[in-house]
Amino acid sequence: MTSTLEIGIGDEVRASFPGGLFVRGPVQEVNGEQVKVRGRWFRKEDATPAEEIENRIHANEAAERTRRANEQAGIEAAKVRSKSSFDGREQRTMKVVAEKKELSASETDDFVSSLLATGYRLRVAAREDGIEKARDEYREWTGGEELPDGCMYVNDTALTAREWFLDFEYDDGISYPFPIIEMGTVGKMNRTTEAGGRALHHNGKVTACYTEIAEFVIRAGVRASNDKGWRR
């Protein structure tokens, strides 16, 4: 790289005026510590070789790329640490009250008997576009019965056309055909839908809002009821 002391005739330089202005061009003459560029004399120390300027530009660009890469790497590393910590916390705190089990005929009878003995509430919330769908489902699952009065209410803000709700008392002495999770311990990272749905437990009460669960209990012999001995 050419230094200011080695500037000679013909070298491309940037010569600076006081106040920040400058001109570019080849050195026309050299006279001791002065150089002539575009017909004007400048001190050598005010003339910077073009090669040096280009090297500075490339060095600055490389430094900026490195800074941005390090910044992005820091952001990605923080995301990984945050996700790892969040995942671990969610997995540790989720409490499974009862595992899902494929019930035998006798276990299904025990499950239904428990609902009938301790009380339950089975009803459906429907938007206007889901009312007939809910009625048709109940007819299909019961073999032609009509949905009892008082077991359906209209909810125009429901996320789906109809939502079946089952509330009942938890009995730790029987098996359940769906998983039951302690309410408040599910967490965002554990909100995957279990096959057949799942229920939430709180203070001895269980609530499920999956159509698959409603279908199972209705086909097993339970009937829709707005307050079948249900104790709140």
MOWO-V877792 format. One record per helix or strand. SS is the DSSP state (alpha for helix, beta for strand). FROM is the first residue (numbers start at 1). TO is the last residue. Records with the same first field share a line. If there is no record, write none. Layout:
SS->FROM-TO  FROM-TO
//
This chain:
alpha->4-6  44-46  50-93  105-118  128-142  188-190  211-219
beta->12-16  22-31  34-37  40-43  47-49  96-98  100-100  120-126  152-154  162-169  176-176  179-182  198-202  205-208  225-228
//
